[in-house]
Amino acid sequence: TCRIRRKKCDEQRVGDSCQTCIRLRIECLGWGPKRPQWMRDKQAVEQYKAGIKEKLIKAGMVRGQPRTPVAPSTAS
């Protein structure tokens, strides 16, 4: 997951997850030098990455993104 997000993995294993994925509450795909076979499909990777980003934005864990949707102003 860290590789897909292009972020440095802390590689501190807790069960089947790294600390980074646990902190962000996202599924950890593991670690190691070999990529899973499905990661060769660019569309599958982009869909997975978009799902992670959407989840993190909803949780308010992405810098520069509001935690809740901003309501349009009613100024006349």
Secondary structure by P-SEA (a helix, b strand, c coil): ccccccccccccccccccaaaaaacccccccccccccccccaaaaaaaaaaaaaaaaaaccccccccccccccccc
